[in-house]
Amino acid sequence: MREVINISLPSPMAKTVKTAVKAGAYSSTSEFFRHLLREWQEGRLLTELNESRLEIASGKGKVLKSLKTLR
């Protein structure tokens, strides 16, 4: 299921989006923002992963012996 979300952008940003779509980098404005959101989500996941690695390296992390330990 899809949901419509309307956003307001300053003119220079709107022009950037329109230019990228017109140049063929994205098939639509929606695709531009879906791509941007996916990259943002991947960045957050990578940040969380790196934080977890640092915790483990510093001895603060918890190493699970099995998935049952998660409960």
Contacts in CASP RR format, 6 or more apart in sequence:
PFRMAT RR
TARGET T0000
AUTHOR 0000-0000-0000
METHOD contacts of the structure
MODEL  1
MREVINISLPSPMAKTVKTAVKAGAYSSTSEFFRHLLREWQEGRLLTELN
ESRLEIASGKGKVLKSLKTLR
7 33 0 8 1.000
9 17 0 8 1.000
17 29 0 8 1.000
17 32 0 8 1.000
17 33 0 8 1.000
18 29 0 8 1.000
20 26 0 8 1.000
20 32 0 8 1.000
21 27 0 8 1.000
21 28 0 8 1.000
21 29 0 8 1.000
21 31 0 8 1.000
21 32 0 8 1.000
25 32 0 8 1.000
26 32 0 8 1.000
26 35 0 8 1.000
52 61 0 8 1.000
55 61 0 8 1.000
56 63 0 8 1.000
64 70 0 8 1.000
END
